[in-house]
Amino acid sequence: MAVIRAEKVAQVAKIQELLSKAKCAVLVDFCGLTVAQDTDLRRQMRQAGVTYLVVKNTLLRIAAEQVGIEGLEPALAKNTAIAVAGEDPVAAAKVINTFAKQNKNLIVKMGILDGKVISAAEVKALADLPPREVLLAKVLGSMNAPMSNLVGVLQGTIRQVVYALDAVRKAKEAA
């Protein structure tokens, strides 16, 4: 009995560590996936730098309570796997969403984003976000636009002064 208890404590500690370091985590029901499909999903997760674990609902609930995450109870039924992204918060959601489109047996239960529980619809919206580089380019473009407009206005004024001086020069040459 003590050996089993020690293993469970170790599993709870592992899940707790994953949840505490996670920027994003997605809980899924994997029931109905074939071994080949599950292997493919795990391969895609590894390539994206996402940790994917099949967990017991009770152990996940205990670990989430210890980390301070509340509201997971509705998702803790049937089979549960958790995909945890440590670096890129969108990576887990993107891989899960892409895989779920191809395999209807994979069901998104809910997610955790920065310690807050989010619904399956919010996980899908998170997956639909453009990549970080595109978002940064849009922000920089928005910041650059007013400066570009100011430069254009100032150039227009200088251009008009140059045209006026050129007209005066032509008039003096003609006279």
Secondary structure, 3 states (H helix, E strand, C coil): CHHHHHHHHHHHHHHHHHHHHCCEEEEEECCCCCHHHHHHHHHHHHHHCEEEEEECHHHHHHHHHHHCCCCCHHHCCCCEEEEEECCCCCHHHHHHHHHHHHCCCCEEEEEEECCEEEEHHHHHHHHCCCCHHHHHHHHHHHHHHHHHHHHHHHHHHHHHHHHHHHHHHHHHHHC
